[in-house]
Amino acid sequence: MKPMTKSLVLIAAASGVVFGVLTPLNASAASGSATELKWRKCEGTGLDPRQECATVEVPMDYADPDGPTIDVAVSRIPSEQPSARRGALLLIPGGPGGTSLNDPSGKGQKLPQQVRDTYDLIGFAPRGLAPSTSVSCGLDRADLAFTATRPWPAPDGSITQNLVTAERMSDACARNGGELIKHLSSANEARDLDRIRAALGERKISAWGVSYGTYVGAIYAEKFPHRTDRFVLDSNDNPDPVRVQRAWLAAHEQGVEDTFPEFAKWASAPGNPDRVAATPAEVRADFLSLAARLDREPIPWPGANPPVLNGNELRQAMMNAMVDPDNFQGLAQLILAARKGTVPPAPPLPPEEVLQNVTAVGAGTICNDADWPATADAYREDVARSRAEYPLTAGMPRNAMLCAAWPYEPREAPVRITDRGPSNILLLQNERDVNTPLSGALKMREALGKRAVMVVNDATGHDAYLANGTQCGDDLVSRFLATGERPERDTYCD
């Protein structure tokens, strides 16, 4: 562990940050009472028997607080040592479209004992996502494919068909999404979290937000700074105050370029039974060549949606694998099989009802959070530049998804993340992250200024804490959650 170099962080933003040990909270000062929630046994299998569930009623439209309401499902596993209990730890999921409802039974149990003693672990299903009041766009099955919701240009770079698909999908969301789909947004999710805090009877609340959850957590800290206790933001999004998710999607270009060399080194290592090529440079060249060949001559891929492996499906599979180095072997095996012209069946897909729900929440949130370009030329120019500079991602990160034809205007401007508020945020970031690259995470660090300290891991993969990070980084986060102590300055963990 060592102080971070200037190449990795804006040192000036970290000045004045010291170890912070926060005083115990006064539970009697909390608004609301935990007895307001009617806890019951959670539905589902494989859950910790201690996990219990409830619902919190929130306004559908916070501009009309006395209007229609919706339910947000919440869960908890209470502190394992009540005498050491400090408060509640919100587990804020990624997405948009992710849930943490079962996380108290899942990744929450990976937390060190001292952290589990310190907090009730709180999960939730964000607005729109079942079993909270749910939405669906009723999309055609083909439009549920990830390469439709995050569309790839045609092999020649054309986006004409993408624009047609965007129109069809956005029309379906307008037709079938009901009133709620208009009120899906990151800001409203953060407001819902404050309603959860109040219902739990907590004056302040701590949080562990991951991926997109870092943006929701940052919004919460911006809107309710006096309600924040210890906040960990893990695998950080760029909180671009204008483009929001457009900036995150575009960041995949750099995320892939940061991460692919690690796969190429692994896939060219002597003695690797799934060796793809003799050198990292050859792995890259062979991947690009294979993707181009599959653009011209797709092969069947049983069980996939669509049921063919074309160049874009291979590129998407590559991006999916880069999330976790443990997936490198599967990607290599797919490449080796595709070279021979036949691939094994794809993994089973989630039930269509689940895909419909997750897709609708993701689409509604992304499209409602900010304005998207309405002219085809803007996308064509961006895609052409992207394809030339980042051939591995072939223009997808700047392409026209369904937001290009979204029928609703944003109801509010994106939340600008600032340094106003208590200095109680710890950012954790892997140096090589395909989904939330370091370049974007540094924008979050810059925006938060003196409120935050950043720890960067010499590690590859998305989701750093207790997953793809380093022991050094895990220890620093665990210490902060358990005791309130942060590093004195931004830190690099190798």
N, C-alpha and C positions, 0 to 999 in steps of 0.2 A: 504494500500500500504506500503510495507516495502522492504528494501534491500534484495536481493536474498541470500539464504543460500548456503553454499559450496556444499550441496548435489544437488543443482539445476543448478549451473553454475560454470564455471572456473573463479574465481574472478580475477586472475592475468590478464586475457585477457581484463578486463574492466578498468585497471588502466590508468589514464591520460585522461579519457573521461570526458568532462565538458558540461554544457549547451551550445548548439550551436545555435546562431542566425545568419543566413546567410544574407549577404547584398543583396539588390535588384539586379536583373539581368539587364544587359544592352542589351535591345532588339536589338539595332542597331548593336551589335556584332554578332548576329546570322547569321549562314550561310544559304543561301536559303531565300525564302520568302513565307509567307502563301498564297500569290496570285498564287503561282505555282500549288496549289491544286484547282481542280474544284469541289467545294462543290455543292451537289444536295440533293434533298429530299431522305431520306432513304426508301428502300423498306421494306415491312413488316407491321404487324398490332400491335397495342398496344404500339407504340413508342411515346415518348415525341415529340410534334410537333417541338421543337427546335432542335432535333437531325438531323444532316446532315452528308452526307457520301461522300467519295471520294476514289480514288485509288492512290497508290504510286507504281511506277515501280522500281523493284529491280533486280539485277542480279540473275539468277538461280544459278549460280556457282560463288562465290566471288573470286575464283582463276582465273576466266576468266571474268573480269568485263565488257569486251566489247562484250561478247557472248550473248546468248539468255537471255531474261528477262521474269519475271513473274509479276503479279499484286498482291499487298496486299491491301485488303479493309480496310479502316479506317473510323472512325466516330468521331463526337465531339458534345458536347453541350458547347457553349462558357461560359466563366465566367459570373455569374449573376450580377456582379458589376464591370464593366470595370475599374473603378478608383482604385479598390483594387486588380486588377489582377496581379499575380506574374509570371505566365507561364502556362505550360500544365502538367497535371497529367495523365501518362499512366496507364491504368488499364490492368495489365498483367494477363491473365487467367491461370487456372490450366490445367491439361491434362497429357501428350501431347494429343491434340485433342480437347481442349476446346477453346472457343472463347469469346471475350469480346466486340464484335461488338455492341451489344445492351445494354451493361452495363452502358453507360452514361444515358440511359433512365431507367435502372433498379437499380442495387445496388448503382450506382453513386448518385441517388437521396436520398439515406439514409445518405449520408455524411452531416455533419453539415453545416449550411448556410455559416459560415465563410470559410469553405474549398471550397464550391461551388463558393463563391465569389473570392477566391484566384486563382482558376485554370480553364482553359478549361479542360473538362473531355474528354479523348481520349480513344476510344476502337479500336480494330482491330481483324481481322480474320487472324491467323497465316498462313504462307505460306503452301499451300496444302489444306487449308480448305475453302470451298465455303463460301461466294462469291469471295474470292481470287482465283487465279488460283488453281484448285483443282486436287486431285488424288483419285484413287480408285484401290483396289486390285481385284475387281470382285470376292469376296469370295463366297463360297457356303453359303446358309442361315444358316445352322447349325454352320458354323465357325464364324458367327457374334455374337454368344452367348458370354456373358462375361466370362463364364466358359470355353470357347475355347480360347479367346484371353488372359485370365489370367488362364491358365489351372490347374486343380486339378488332382492329382494322382488318380488312381483307388482305390477302397476300400482296396485292399490288399497292397497298396503302389507302385504298378507297374507304370512305366512311359512309357512303350512301346508304348501305343496308343498315348500318348502325343507327342512322337517323330515323329510318322507317321503324326499326324495332323500338327506339325510344318513344316514338309517337304511340305505337300500339300499347306499350307497357304503361305509359303515363295515363293513357285513356282508360285502361283497365283499373288503375288505382283510383282515378277520379270517379269511375262508375261504381266500384265495389268497396272502396275504402271508408265510406261514410264520413261523418263529421270529424271523428277522432284523428284520421290521418292528416288533417290540416293542422293538428296541434301536437304532432310529434316533433320534438326539437331537443337539442342538447340543453338549452336554457331551461326548458320545462322539466327535463329529467333532473336537473340540479334543484329546481324548486320542489320537485317531488321528494328529493332526498331530505330537504329541510322539514317537510311534513312528516317524513319517517322519523327524523330526529326528535321532533316534538312529541310524536305519538309514543316513542320509546321513553319519554320523560328525561331526556338528556339535555343539559344546558349547552354542552359542547359535544362534538363528535369527532372521532378519528377516522381515517380512511386509508385503504390500500386500493388505488386505482391502477388498472393495467390497460395499456394500448389506448383505444378510444376513451376508456375510462379515465385516462389522465386529463383529457380535455374536460370531461364532465366534472372531475374533481377540481380542476383549476377554475372552472366557472363557479362551482360552489364556493371555493375560497375567495373568489372575487365578489360574489353577491352577498355572502354571509361570512365575512372574515372573522367576526366576533363569535361565530359558532364553531370555529375550527380548533381542534386540539392538535393531534399529530397526524400529518398528512404525508403519505408515501405515494409518489407518482412514478410508475414503473413502466419503461418502454414508451417514451413520451412522443406525443404528437406535436407537430408544429401548430401553435395556436394562431395561425394567420388571421388577423382581424378582419379580413375581407373575403378571402377565398375559402377558408376553413377546410372542408373535406376535399375540395379541388386541389389544394396544396398537398394534402396527405396522399391522395392518389398519385399525384405527379411525383411524389417523393419515392415511389417504388422504383423509379428509374435508378436513382442513386443507391437505394437499398439493395437492389440486385447487383449493381456493380461493386458494392462493398462486400457482398456475401459470396457471389459466385466463385471468386478465387479460392475461398476455403473449400468449396465443393470440388473445384478443379484439382487442388492439391490432394485431397482425399481420394478422388477418383483416378488419380494417376500414380498413386503410391505403389511401389513394387511390393508384391506379395498380397495385394488386395484381391480377393477372389472375384470381386465385381469391378475390376479395373476397366476403365472406359478407354483410356489412351495412355501413352507413355509419358507425356508431359502435361502440365497445366494448360499451356498454350494450345496443345492439341485437343484437350477436352473441350475448351471453348470453341475452337474451330469446328470440331466434329458436332457439337451441339447445334451450332448455327446451321451447319450443312444438313443435319438430320431434320431440323425444323423446316427448312426450305423444301426438302424433299417431301415431307409430309404435307406441306402446303399444296404441292402438286398432286401427290398421290396418297390420300388418307388411307388408313387401314382400319379394319373393324376393331372396336373396343367394347366387348360385351359388358353390359350392365352400366355403362356410362351414359350421361346425358350431355350432348348427343352421343350415340353409340359408335362413334368413330374417333380415332386418334389422328387429328390433323396437326398442323404446325402450331396453331394457337392453343390447342388443348395440351400439347407438350410444353409450351411455354408457361401455361398456367400451372401445370403439374410441377414444373421447375420452381415457380414462385412459392407454391404450397410447401414444397419440400424444404425450401430455404428457411422456413420458420424455425426449424429444429434440426441440428446436426444429426440427430438420431434418424432422421428421414433420408439422409443422403444415400443410404444403401438402396432404399426403395426406388429413388430416382435413377440411380445407376442401373438397376435391374430393368426398369422401364425403358431406358435408352438402349440397353443391349438387346432387349427383346424386340424393340421397334426396328432396330437395324435389320433384324431377320424377317421382318414383315408380319409378325404376329405377337400379340401381347395378352397376358392373362386377364381375366375379368376384373373390372374395376371394383373397389370396395363398395359395399351396399350403401345406398343413399338413405338419408333420413326420410321418414314418411312425408308424403306430399303436403299434408296439412301443416306440418312443422316448417317445411321449406316456404310455403306460402306466407306464413306468419312472420318468419324471420326476414324474408325478402321485403315484405311490406314495411316492417319497422325500419329496416336499413334504408330503404328508398325514401320513406317519408322524412326521416331525420336528416339524411344527407341533402335532400332537395329543399327542405324547408329552412335549413340553417343559413343559407346564403344564396345570393343571385348566381345563376349559371348563365354563360353566354347563350344568346338566343339565335345567333347566326351560324350557319354551317361553315362559313369561311373561317371563323375564329378557330373552330376545332380542326379544320383541314390544315391550317398553317401550323398549329401547335403539334399535330400528329406528325406532319412531315419533318419538322425540326427534331422531334423526339426520335423518330425512326432513324434519322441520320446520326444522331449523337449517342443513342442507347439501343443498339441493335438487339440486345437480348430481350428487351421488353417491347420492341416492334410497334411503339406508338400507343399501346394500351393506356398507360397512365394519364394521357392527356386527351383521351377519346371522349366522344359524346355518349354518356350513359343516359338513362331515362330522364334525368334532371334537365337535359337539353330541351325537353318538351313538357316539363312539369307545368300543370295548369294553375298553380297557386303561387302567389307572391309571398316572400318571407314576411312574417308578421312582426318581426323586429330585426334590427341589425345584429350581426354576430357580436358576441360578447368580447370586448377587448380585455385581455389578461394584462394586469399591471402589477407593480411592486407595492401597492397600497395594502397594508395589513400586517399581521404579526409574522415574525420570522420563524415559521414552524413547519416548513415543507422540505422534504428530502426527495430529490430526483435520483432515480437509478436508471442507468442506460447501458446497454451493450454497445461496444464500438462497431460491431457489424450486425445490423438488424434489417432484414429485408422489408419489413412492414413499417417500422418507425425508425428510420435511419438517424444516426448521430447528428447529421446536418440539420434535421428538423428539430431534434431534441434540444439542440443548442439555442434554437429560437425560443423554446419554452423557458430555458434557463435565463436568457436575456430578458424576456418579458417579466419574469417573476423577480428579478433583481435581488435585493437584499432579503426577500422573503424566503429564499431557497438556498440550499447547498446541493451540489450535484456530485454524484459518484458515477464514474464511467468504468465499466469492466472491459478488460482485454478478453472479450468473449464474443461468440457468434450465436445468433438466434434471437428470437422474439420471446418476450416474457423473461425478465432477468431474475427477479427475486425467487429463490427456492426452485428455480427451473433451469435456465440456460446461462446463468451468470457465473460469478466466482464466489469462493468461500469468503473472501475478503468483503465483497459487496454484500453478501447475505448477512454476515456478522454485523456490518455497520447498520443495515436496515433493522435487524432484530434488536440491536441495542437501542436504537432510536425509539422503536415502538414500545419497548419494555421500560425504558428509563427516561426518554426524552433527550438523551445525549446525541448530538450530531457531530460530524467532523467539523473542525474549526474553519476549514476552507474546502473548496472543491477538490476532489480526490480521484486519483486514477488507481484502479485495482488490477494488478497483473497476476 
